[in-house]
Amino acid sequence: MPKILPHNLPSKVKKELLKDFYDFVSSLNREETENFFHNFLTSSEKIILARRLRVAKMFLQGLTSTEIRKRFGVGVSTVQFVQNWIKDELEERRAKQSLPLK
């Protein structure tokens, strides 16, 4: 299967594809989710996701970037990616909480 680069897809197509993916995954129970990811993702993709989640968990436990890199052996780019994701998520949640109720 040829590799598709996300930046080459029109924004509308990306949104539709991701919505379908999220809808499908959220409809699965625990066992179905494990089977889906086990069979659908490559070993590398599973490890990448699992490492990012582990790094996020470590940040939320209060570890620093340096501590995470030393303890878990991940690179600077992985730590920065996850740190930015957490920051963006927190900002988005704060923004939603400060919106006036209608």
Salt bridges, closest charged atoms under 4 A:
ASP23 OD2 - LYS19 NZ 2.53
GLU34 OE2 - ARG30 NE 2.57
GLU91 OE2 - LYS87 NZ 3.18
GLU92 OE2 - LYS96 NZ 3.35
